[in-house]
Amino acid sequence: MNPLDAETLNSRLKAGHRLLVTRTKDQVVACEVEFFGESVPVALFNTYLANGMIEVPKDGLGYKISSEGKKRLK
């Protein structure tokens, strides 16, 4: 399966899906969309995180779209 592009990732995030990551000690080495198992390029994940598009939810499970991300993706 090919890694997701930004457009598809945006649609998954807007639909409420979370991103699940695999880490080494302090580095994300893999990322996928919850339930779909679709691979997200780590560089794209890092960009979204650095730009405030995604955040850790209150329950601490994965990453979800932030309120800032929702505004940007309207």
PyMOL Python script that loads the backbone (N, CA, C, O; Angstrom):
from pymol import cmd

cmd.read_pdbstr("""\
ATOM      1  N   MET A   1       0.848  -1.187   0.000  1.00  0.00           N
ATOM      2  CA  MET A   1       0.000   0.000   0.000  1.00  0.00           C
ATOM      3  C   MET A   1       0.890   1.245   0.000  1.00  0.00           C
ATOM      4  O   MET A   1       1.859   1.330   0.754  1.00  0.00           O
ATOM      5  N   ASN A   2       0.550   2.189  -0.841  1.00  0.00           N
ATOM      6  CA  ASN A   2       1.308   3.437  -0.929  1.00  0.00           C
ATOM      7  C   ASN A   2       0.982   4.354   0.240  1.00  0.00           C
ATOM      8  O   ASN A   2      -0.142   4.344   0.742  1.00  0.00           O
ATOM      9  N   PRO A   3       1.961   5.150   0.679  1.00  0.00           N
ATOM     10  CA  PRO A   3       1.686   6.127   1.745  1.00  0.00           C
ATOM     11  C   PRO A   3       0.642   7.148   1.291  1.00  0.00           C
ATOM     12  O   PRO A   3       0.529   7.456   0.105  1.00  0.00           O
ATOM     13  N   LEU A   4      -0.103   7.655   2.243  1.00  0.00           N
ATOM     14  CA  LEU A   4      -1.131   8.648   1.945  1.00  0.00           C
ATOM     15  C   LEU A   4      -0.532   9.970   1.490  1.00  0.00           C
ATOM     16  O   LEU A   4       0.574  10.339   1.883  1.00  0.00           O
ATOM     17  N   ASP A   5      -1.281  10.667   0.660  1.00  0.00           N
ATOM     18  CA  ASP A   5      -0.905  12.029   0.305  1.00  0.00           C
ATOM     19  C   ASP A   5      -1.629  12.977   1.266  1.00  0.00           C
ATOM     20  O   ASP A   5      -2.490  12.551   2.036  1.00  0.00           O
ATOM     21  N   ALA A   6      -1.276  14.253   1.217  1.00  0.00           N
ATOM     22  CA  ALA A   6      -1.832  15.239   2.145  1.00  0.00           C
ATOM     23  C   ALA A   6      -3.352  15.369   1.995  1.00  0.00           C
ATOM     24  O   ALA A   6      -4.057  15.527   2.992  1.00  0.00           O
ATOM     25  N   GLU A   7      -3.855  15.304   0.775  1.00  0.00           N
ATOM     26  CA  GLU A   7      -5.299  15.460   0.547  1.00  0.00           C
ATOM     27  C   GLU A   7      -6.093  14.341   1.223  1.00  0.00           C
ATOM     28  O   GLU A   7      -7.110  14.597   1.868  1.00  0.00           O
ATOM     29  N   THR A   8      -5.631  13.122   1.074  1.00  0.00           N
ATOM     30  CA  THR A   8      -6.315  11.989   1.701  1.00  0.00           C
ATOM     31  C   THR A   8      -6.177  12.049   3.216  1.00  0.00           C
ATOM     32  O   THR A   8      -7.132  11.770   3.941  1.00  0.00           O
ATOM     33  N   LEU A   9      -5.000  12.409   3.694  1.00  0.00           N
ATOM     34  CA  LEU A   9      -4.802  12.551   5.137  1.00  0.00           C
ATOM     35  C   LEU A   9      -5.739  13.606   5.697  1.00  0.00           C
ATOM     36  O   LEU A   9      -6.339  13.404   6.753  1.00  0.00           O
ATOM     37  N   ASN A  10      -5.871  14.724   5.009  1.00  0.00           N
ATOM     38  CA  ASN A  10      -6.778  15.780   5.466  1.00  0.00           C
ATOM     39  C   ASN A  10      -8.205  15.259   5.585  1.00  0.00           C
ATOM     40  O   ASN A  10      -8.894  15.566   6.558  1.00  0.00           O
ATOM     41  N   SER A  11      -8.652  14.483   4.619  1.00  0.00           N
ATOM     42  CA  SER A  11     -10.026  13.964   4.674  1.00  0.00           C
ATOM     43  C   SER A  11     -10.196  12.999   5.839  1.00  0.00           C
ATOM     44  O   SER A  11     -11.245  12.986   6.483  1.00  0.00           O
ATOM     45  N   ARG A  12      -9.187  12.202   6.114  1.00  0.00           N
ATOM     46  CA  ARG A  12      -9.267  11.270   7.261  1.00  0.00           C
ATOM     47  C   ARG A  12      -9.330  12.054   8.577  1.00  0.00           C
ATOM     48  O   ARG A  12     -10.133  11.736   9.455  1.00  0.00           O
ATOM     49  N   LEU A  13      -8.494  13.064   8.707  1.00  0.00           N
ATOM     50  CA  LEU A  13      -8.484  13.866   9.940  1.00  0.00           C
ATOM     51  C   LEU A  13      -9.806  14.601  10.117  1.00  0.00           C
ATOM     52  O   LEU A  13     -10.348  14.635  11.222  1.00  0.00           O
ATOM     53  N   LYS A  14     -10.330  15.188   9.048  1.00  0.00           N
ATOM     54  CA  LYS A  14     -11.609  15.915   9.139  1.00  0.00           C
ATOM     55  C   LYS A  14     -12.752  14.978   9.504  1.00  0.00           C
ATOM     56  O   LYS A  14     -13.733  15.406  10.110  1.00  0.00           O
ATOM     57  N   ALA A  15     -12.634  13.704   9.140  1.00  0.00           N
ATOM     58  CA  ALA A  15     -13.665  12.715   9.470  1.00  0.00           C
ATOM     59  C   ALA A  15     -13.541  12.216  10.909  1.00  0.00           C
ATOM     60  O   ALA A  15     -14.374  11.434  11.369  1.00  0.00           O
ATOM     61  N   GLY A  16     -12.506  12.665  11.618  1.00  0.00           N
ATOM     62  CA  GLY A  16     -12.369  12.310  13.027  1.00  0.00           C
ATOM     63  C   GLY A  16     -11.433  11.160  13.327  1.00  0.00           C
ATOM     64  O   GLY A  16     -11.349  10.717  14.473  1.00  0.00           O
ATOM     65  N   HIS A  17     -10.726  10.666  12.323  1.00  0.00           N
ATOM     66  CA  HIS A  17      -9.789   9.572  12.565  1.00  0.00           C
ATOM     67  C   HIS A  17      -8.520  10.091  13.221  1.00  0.00           C
ATOM     68  O   HIS A  17      -8.108  11.232  13.008  1.00  0.00           O
ATOM     69  N   ARG A  18      -7.925   9.246  14.006  1.00  0.00           N
ATOM     70  CA  ARG A  18      -6.686   9.589  14.704  1.00  0.00           C
ATOM     71  C   ARG A  18      -5.499   8.978  13.984  1.00  0.00           C
ATOM     72  O   ARG A  18      -5.632   8.053  13.183  1.00  0.00           O
ATOM     73  N   LEU A  19      -4.347   9.522  14.294  1.00  0.00           N
ATOM     74  CA  LEU A  19      -3.095   8.976  13.790  1.00  0.00           C
ATOM     75  C   LEU A  19      -2.412   8.239  14.929  1.00  0.00           C
ATOM     76  O   LEU A  19      -2.278   8.766  16.033  1.00  0.00           O
ATOM     77  N   LEU A  20      -1.988   7.032  14.655  1.00  0.00           N
ATOM     78  CA  LEU A  20      -1.284   6.214  15.639  1.00  0.00           C
ATOM     79  C   LEU A  20       0.168   6.109  15.209  1.00  0.00           C
ATOM     80  O   LEU A  20       0.462   5.873  14.037  1.00  0.00           O
ATOM     81  N   VAL A  21       1.063   6.283  16.148  1.00  0.00           N
ATOM     82  CA  VAL A  21       2.489   6.292  15.817  1.00  0.00           C
ATOM     83  C   VAL A  21       3.232   5.162  16.513  1.00  0.00           C
ATOM     84  O   VAL A  21       2.819   4.662  17.559  1.00  0.00           O
ATOM     85  N   THR A  22       4.333   4.781  15.901  1.00  0.00           N
ATOM     86  CA  THR A  22       5.288   3.854  16.488  1.00  0.00           C
ATOM     87  C   THR A  22       6.556   4.653  16.720  1.00  0.00           C
ATOM     88  O   THR A  22       7.025   5.363  15.830  1.00  0.00           O
ATOM     89  N   ARG A  23       7.107   4.536  17.913  1.00  0.00           N
ATOM     90  CA  ARG A  23       8.282   5.329  18.292  1.00  0.00           C
ATOM     91  C   ARG A  23       9.440   4.427  18.703  1.00  0.00           C
ATOM     92  O   ARG A  23       9.261   3.302  19.169  1.00  0.00           O
ATOM     93  N   THR A  24      10.625   4.971  18.509  1.00  0.00           N
ATOM     94  CA  THR A  24      11.789   4.444  19.208  1.00  0.00           C
ATOM     95  C   THR A  24      11.845   5.300  20.466  1.00  0.00           C
ATOM     96  O   THR A  24      10.829   5.896  20.825  1.00  0.00           O
ATOM     97  N   LYS A  25      12.936   5.389  21.127  1.00  0.00           N
ATOM     98  CA  LYS A  25      13.003   6.131  22.387  1.00  0.00           C
ATOM     99  C   LYS A  25      12.443   7.547  22.282  1.00  0.00           C
ATOM    100  O   LYS A  25      11.644   7.956  23.123  1.00  0.00           O
ATOM    101  N   ASP A  26      12.849   8.295  21.267  1.00  0.00           N
ATOM    102  CA  ASP A  26      12.387   9.685  21.173  1.00  0.00           C
ATOM    103  C   ASP A  26      12.078  10.111  19.739  1.00  0.00           C
ATOM    104  O   ASP A  26      12.071  11.302  19.430  1.00  0.00           O
ATOM    105  N   GLN A  27      11.825   9.146  18.875  1.00  0.00           N
ATOM    106  CA  GLN A  27      11.608   9.466  17.468  1.00  0.00           C
ATOM    107  C   GLN A  27      10.447   8.651  16.907  1.00  0.00           C
ATOM    108  O   GLN A  27      10.344   7.451  17.162  1.00  0.00           O
ATOM    109  N   VAL A  28       9.574   9.307  16.143  1.00  0.00           N
ATOM    110  CA  VAL A  28       8.492   8.610  15.456  1.00  0.00           C
ATOM    111  C   VAL A  28       9.090   7.905  14.247  1.00  0.00           C
ATOM    112  O   VAL A  28       9.761   8.531  13.426  1.00  0.00           O
ATOM    113  N   VAL A  29       8.847   6.595  14.137  1.00  0.00           N
ATOM    114  CA  VAL A  29       9.400   5.825  13.013  1.00  0.00           C
ATOM    115  C   VAL A  29       8.323   5.338  12.056  1.00  0.00           C
ATOM    116  O   VAL A  29       8.632   4.921  10.940  1.00  0.00           O
ATOM    117  N   ALA A  30       7.053   5.385  12.482  1.00  0.00           N
ATOM    118  CA  ALA A  30       5.948   4.978  11.612  1.00  0.00           C
ATOM    119  C   ALA A  30       4.673   5.653  12.096  1.00  0.00           C
ATOM    120  O   ALA A  30       4.524   5.955  13.280  1.00  0.00           O
ATOM    121  N   CYS A  31       3.757   5.884  11.161  1.00  0.00           N
ATOM    122  CA  CYS A  31       2.480   6.509  11.485  1.00  0.00           C
ATOM    123  C   CYS A  31       1.421   5.905  10.585  1.00  0.00           C
ATOM    124  O   CYS A  31       1.661   5.669   9.401  1.00  0.00           O
ATOM    125  N   GLU A  32       0.235   5.651  11.154  1.00  0.00           N
ATOM    126  CA  GLU A  32      -0.867   5.127  10.358  1.00  0.00           C
ATOM    127  C   GLU A  32      -2.188   5.702  10.833  1.00  0.00           C
ATOM    128  O   GLU A  32      -2.307   6.174  11.964  1.00  0.00           O
ATOM    129  N   VAL A  33      -3.178   5.655   9.951  1.00  0.00           N
ATOM    130  CA  VAL A  33      -4.513   6.145  10.266  1.00  0.00           C
ATOM    131  C   VAL A  33      -5.267   5.055  11.027  1.00  0.00           C
ATOM    132  O   VAL A  33      -5.331   3.905  10.591  1.00  0.00           O
ATOM    133  N   GLU A  34      -5.830   5.433  12.160  1.00  0.00           N
ATOM    134  CA  GLU A  34      -6.606   4.529  12.995  1.00  0.00           C
ATOM    135  C   GLU A  34      -7.706   3.867  12.166  1.00  0.00           C
ATOM    136  O   GLU A  34      -8.338   4.531  11.345  1.00  0.00           O
ATOM    137  N   PHE A  35      -7.939   2.586  12.367  1.00  0.00           N
ATOM    138  CA  PHE A  35      -8.950   1.756  11.721  1.00  0.00           C
ATOM    139  C   PHE A  35      -8.624   1.409  10.270  1.00  0.00           C
ATOM    140  O   PHE A  35      -8.894   0.287   9.841  1.00  0.00           O
ATOM    141  N   PHE A  36      -8.057   2.333   9.507  1.00  0.00           N
ATOM    142  CA  PHE A  36      -7.755   2.068   8.107  1.00  0.00           C
ATOM    143  C   PHE A  36      -6.405   1.371   7.934  1.00  0.00           C
ATOM    144  O   PHE A  36      -6.215   0.609   6.987  1.00  0.00           O
ATOM    145  N   GLY A  37      -5.463   1.634   8.855  1.00  0.00           N
ATOM    146  CA  GLY A  37      -4.136   1.068   8.739  1.00  0.00           C
ATOM    147  C   GLY A  37      -3.330   1.658   7.601  1.00  0.00           C
ATOM    148  O   GLY A  37      -2.310   1.092   7.206  1.00  0.00           O
ATOM    149  N   GLU A  38      -3.773   2.790   7.068  1.00  0.00           N
ATOM    150  CA  GLU A  38      -3.074   3.432   5.967  1.00  0.00           C
ATOM    151  C   GLU A  38      -1.807   4.115   6.488  1.00  0.00           C
ATOM    152  O   GLU A  38      -1.825   4.777   7.526  1.00  0.00           O
ATOM    153  N   SER A  39      -0.742   3.946   5.769  1.00  0.00           N
ATOM    154  CA  SER A  39       0.555   4.501   6.164  1.00  0.00           C
ATOM    155  C   SER A  39       0.620   5.996   5.846  1.00  0.00           C
ATOM    156  O   SER A  39       0.277   6.431   4.746  1.00  0.00           O
ATOM    157  N   VAL A  40       1.066   6.766   6.832  1.00  0.00           N
ATOM    158  CA  VAL A  40       1.280   8.203   6.672  1.00  0.00           C
ATOM    159  C   VAL A  40       2.796   8.432   6.700  1.00  0.00           C
ATOM    160  O   VAL A  40       3.469   7.976   7.625  1.00  0.00           O
ATOM    161  N   PRO A  41       3.333   9.125   5.707  1.00  0.00           N
ATOM    162  CA  PRO A  41       4.778   9.399   5.744  1.00  0.00           C
ATOM    163  C   PRO A  41       5.150  10.139   7.034  1.00  0.00           C
ATOM    164  O   PRO A  41       4.478  11.093   7.428  1.00  0.00           O
ATOM    165  N   VAL A  42       6.208   9.697   7.674  1.00  0.00           N
ATOM    166  CA  VAL A  42       6.644  10.307   8.932  1.00  0.00           C
ATOM    167  C   VAL A  42       6.927  11.795   8.737  1.00  0.00           C
ATOM    168  O   VAL A  42       6.627  12.601   9.618  1.00  0.00           O
ATOM    169  N   ALA A  43       7.498  12.164   7.601  1.00  0.00           N
ATOM    170  CA  ALA A  43       7.775  13.580   7.340  1.00  0.00           C
ATOM    171  C   ALA A  43       6.488  14.395   7.310  1.00  0.00           C
ATOM    172  O   ALA A  43       6.462  15.523   7.804  1.00  0.00           O
ATOM    173  N   LEU A  44       5.418  13.843   6.738  1.00  0.00           N
ATOM    174  CA  LEU A  44       4.130  14.539   6.700  1.00  0.00           C
ATOM    175  C   LEU A  44       3.554  14.659   8.103  1.00  0.00           C
ATOM    176  O   LEU A  44       3.041  15.715   8.473  1.00  0.00           O
ATOM    177  N   PHE A  45       3.632  13.590   8.886  1.00  0.00           N
ATOM    178  CA  PHE A  45       3.194  13.629  10.277  1.00  0.00           C
ATOM    179  C   PHE A  45       3.948  14.722  11.036  1.00  0.00           C
ATOM    180  O   PHE A  45       3.338  15.529  11.737  1.00  0.00           O
ATOM    181  N   ASN A  46       5.278  14.745  10.895  1.00  0.00           N
ATOM    182  CA  ASN A  46       6.097  15.735  11.606  1.00  0.00           C
ATOM    183  C   ASN A  46       5.732  17.155  11.201  1.00  0.00           C
ATOM    184  O   ASN A  46       5.702  18.050  12.046  1.00  0.00           O
ATOM    185  N   THR A  47       5.454  17.372   9.923  1.00  0.00           N
ATOM    186  CA  THR A  47       5.058  18.697   9.444  1.00  0.00           C
ATOM    187  C   THR A  47       3.736  19.118  10.063  1.00  0.00           C
ATOM    188  O   THR A  47       3.603  20.252  10.524  1.00  0.00           O
ATOM    189  N   TYR A  48       2.752  18.218  10.078  1.00  0.00           N
ATOM    190  CA  TYR A  48       1.445  18.535  10.661  1.00  0.00           C
ATOM    191  C   TYR A  48       1.580  18.836  12.155  1.00  0.00           C
ATOM    192  O   TYR A  48       0.930  19.746  12.671  1.00  0.00           O
ATOM    193  N   LEU A  49       2.413  18.079  12.834  1.00  0.00           N
ATOM    194  CA  LEU A  49       2.614  18.301  14.266  1.00  0.00           C
ATOM    195  C   LEU A  49       3.299  19.649  14.504  1.00  0.00           C
ATOM    196  O   LEU A  49       2.878  20.407  15.378  1.00  0.00           O
ATOM    197  N   ALA A  50       4.338  19.950  13.746  1.00  0.00           N
ATOM    198  CA  ALA A  50       5.072  21.207  13.906  1.00  0.00           C
ATOM    199  C   ALA A  50       4.208  22.420  13.571  1.00  0.00           C
ATOM    200  O   ALA A  50       4.373  23.482  14.171  1.00  0.00           O
ATOM    201  N   ASN A  51       3.288  22.268  12.617  1.00  0.00           N
ATOM    202  CA  ASN A  51       2.415  23.370  12.206  1.00  0.00           C
ATOM    203  C   ASN A  51       1.153  23.495  13.049  1.00  0.00           C
ATOM    204  O   ASN A  51       0.319  24.363  12.790  1.00  0.00           O
ATOM    205  N   GLY A  52       1.005  22.638  14.053  1.00  0.00           N
ATOM    206  CA  GLY A  52      -0.164  22.718  14.927  1.00  0.00           C
ATOM    207  C   GLY A  52      -1.436  22.159  14.317  1.00  0.00           C
ATOM    208  O   GLY A  52      -2.528  22.438  14.810  1.00  0.00           O
ATOM    209  N   MET A  53      -1.317  21.377  13.254  1.00  0.00           N
ATOM    210  CA  MET A  53      -2.496  20.795  12.600  1.00  0.00           C
ATOM    211  C   MET A  53      -3.059  19.615  13.404  1.00  0.00           C
ATOM    212  O   MET A  53      -4.257  19.339  13.349  1.00  0.00           O
ATOM    213  N   ILE A  54      -2.199  18.932  14.140  1.00  0.00           N
ATOM    214  CA  ILE A  54      -2.623  17.798  14.960  1.00  0.00           C
ATOM    215  C   ILE A  54      -2.126  18.004  16.383  1.00  0.00           C
ATOM    216  O   ILE A  54      -1.190  18.763  16.637  1.00  0.00           O
ATOM    217  N   GLU A  55      -2.786  17.300  17.304  1.00  0.00           N
ATOM    218  CA  GLU A  55      -2.412  17.391  18.714  1.00  0.00           C
ATOM    219  C   GLU A  55      -2.757  16.087  19.411  1.00  0.00           C
ATOM    220  O   GLU A  55      -3.504  15.266  18.879  1.00  0.00           O
ATOM    221  N   VAL A  56      -2.213  15.903  20.594  1.00  0.00           N
ATOM    222  CA  VAL A  56      -2.548  14.745  21.415  1.00  0.00           C
ATOM    223  C   VAL A  56      -3.888  15.048  22.091  1.00  0.00           C
ATOM    224  O   VAL A  56      -4.022  16.087  22.737  1.00  0.00           O
ATOM    225  N   PRO A  57      -4.881  14.166  21.955  1.00  0.00           N
ATOM    226  CA  PRO A  57      -6.170  14.413  22.596  1.00  0.00           C
ATOM    227  C   PRO A  57      -6.094  14.227  24.112  1.00  0.00           C
ATOM    228  O   PRO A  57      -5.100  13.723  24.636  1.00  0.00           O
ATOM    229  N   LYS A  58      -7.141  14.633  24.800  1.00  0.00           N
ATOM    230  CA  LYS A  58      -7.165  14.549  26.262  1.00  0.00           C
ATOM    231  C   LYS A  58      -6.956  13.135  26.773  1.00  0.00           C
ATOM    232  O   LYS A  58      -6.344  12.939  27.823  1.00  0.00           O
ATOM    233  N   ASP A  59      -7.465  12.134  26.031  1.00  0.00           N
ATOM    234  CA  ASP A  59      -7.295  10.754  26.483  1.00  0.00           C
ATOM    235  C   ASP A  59      -5.900  10.200  26.200  1.00  0.00           C
ATOM    236  O   ASP A  59      -5.568   9.100  26.640  1.00  0.00           O
ATOM    237  N   GLY A  60      -5.077  10.964  25.462  1.00  0.00           N
ATOM    238  CA  GLY A  60      -3.693  10.583  25.221  1.00  0.00           C
ATOM    239  C   GLY A  60      -3.484   9.493  24.191  1.00  0.00           C
ATOM    240  O   GLY A  60      -2.370   8.988  24.051  1.00  0.00           O
ATOM    241  N   LEU A  61      -4.528   9.117  23.464  1.00  0.00           N
ATOM    242  CA  LEU A  61      -4.408   8.038  22.486  1.00  0.00           C
ATOM    243  C   LEU A  61      -4.223   8.582  21.077  1.00  0.00           C
ATOM    244  O   LEU A  61      -5.166   9.103  20.481  1.00  0.00           O
ATOM    245  N   GLY A  62      -3.037   8.465  20.554  1.00  0.00           N
ATOM    246  CA  GLY A  62      -2.745   8.905  19.197  1.00  0.00           C
ATOM    247  C   GLY A  62      -2.714  10.419  19.072  1.00  0.00           C
ATOM    248  O   GLY A  62      -2.437  11.138  20.032  1.00  0.00           O
ATOM    249  N   TYR A  63      -3.006  10.885  17.856  1.00  0.00           N
ATOM    250  CA  TYR A  63      -3.053  12.311  17.543  1.00  0.00           C
ATOM    251  C   TYR A  63      -4.324  12.573  16.761  1.00  0.00           C
ATOM    252  O   TYR A  63      -4.741  11.746  15.950  1.00  0.00           O
ATOM    253  N   LYS A  64      -4.943  13.719  16.999  1.00  0.00           N
ATOM    254  CA  LYS A  64      -6.161  14.092  16.286  1.00  0.00           C
ATOM    255  C   LYS A  64      -6.002  15.493  15.719  1.00  0.00           C
ATOM    256  O   LYS A  64      -5.067  16.214  16.067  1.00  0.00           O
ATOM    257  N   ILE A  65      -6.915  15.865  14.855  1.00  0.00           N
ATOM    258  CA  ILE A  65      -6.871  17.203  14.282  1.00  0.00           C
ATOM    259  C   ILE A  65      -7.101  18.227  15.398  1.00  0.00           C
ATOM    260  O   ILE A  65      -7.948  18.028  16.269  1.00  0.00           O
ATOM    261  N   SER A  66      -6.363  19.286  15.362  1.00  0.00           N
ATOM    262  CA  SER A  66      -6.503  20.351  16.363  1.00  0.00           C
ATOM    263  C   SER A  66      -7.572  21.335  15.908  1.00  0.00           C
ATOM    264  O   SER A  66      -8.007  21.294  14.757  1.00  0.00           O
ATOM    265  N   SER A  67      -7.993  22.215  16.804  1.00  0.00           N
ATOM    266  CA  SER A  67      -8.968  23.239  16.408  1.00  0.00           C
ATOM    267  C   SER A  67      -8.346  24.153  15.347  1.00  0.00           C
ATOM    268  O   SER A  67      -9.051  24.613  14.449  1.00  0.00           O
ATOM    269  N   GLU A  68      -7.052  24.419  15.435  1.00  0.00           N
ATOM    270  CA  GLU A  68      -6.365  25.212  14.414  1.00  0.00           C
ATOM    271  C   GLU A  68      -6.359  24.456  13.075  1.00  0.00           C
ATOM    272  O   GLU A  68      -6.545  25.052  12.015  1.00  0.00           O
ATOM    273  N   GLY A  69      -6.148  23.158  13.142  1.00  0.00           N
ATOM    274  CA  GLY A  69      -6.169  22.340  11.933  1.00  0.00           C
ATOM    275  C   GLY A  69      -7.530  22.352  11.275  1.00  0.00           C
ATOM    276  O   GLY A  69      -7.625  22.410  10.049  1.00  0.00           O
ATOM    277  N   LYS A  70      -8.589  22.298  12.073  1.00  0.00           N
ATOM    278  CA  LYS A  70      -9.955  22.352  11.515  1.00  0.00           C
ATOM    279  C   LYS A  70     -10.189  23.658  10.782  1.00  0.00           C
ATOM    280  O   LYS A  70     -10.791  23.676   9.708  1.00  0.00           O
ATOM    281  N   LYS A  71      -9.710  24.756  11.363  1.00  0.00           N
ATOM    282  CA  LYS A  71      -9.868  26.065  10.715  1.00  0.00           C
ATOM    283  C   LYS A  71      -9.149  26.091   9.379  1.00  0.00           C
ATOM    284  O   LYS A  71      -9.680  26.605   8.395  1.00  0.00           O
ATOM    285  N   ARG A  72      -7.952  25.544   9.340  1.00  0.00           N
ATOM    286  CA  ARG A  72      -7.149  25.570   8.115  1.00  0.00           C
ATOM    287  C   ARG A  72      -7.729  24.670   7.013  1.00  0.00           C
ATOM    288  O   ARG A  72      -7.559  24.952   5.827  1.00  0.00           O
ATOM    289  N   LEU A  73      -8.402  23.609   7.401  1.00  0.00           N
ATOM    290  CA  LEU A  73      -8.891  22.644   6.415  1.00  0.00           C
ATOM    291  C   LEU A  73     -10.334  22.880   5.968  1.00  0.00           C
ATOM    292  O   LEU A  73     -10.882  22.069   5.220  1.00  0.00           O
ATOM    293  N   LYS A  74     -10.949  23.955   6.404  1.00  0.00           N
ATOM    294  CA  LYS A  74     -12.326  24.230   5.974  1.00  0.00           C
ATOM    295  C   LYS A  74     -12.412  24.509   4.511  1.00  0.00           C
ATOM    296  O   LYS A  74     -13.500  24.758   3.993  1.00  0.00           O
TER     297      LYS A  74
END
""", "prot")
cmd.dss("prot")
cmd.show_as("cartoon", "prot")
cmd.util.cbc("prot")
cmd.orient("prot")
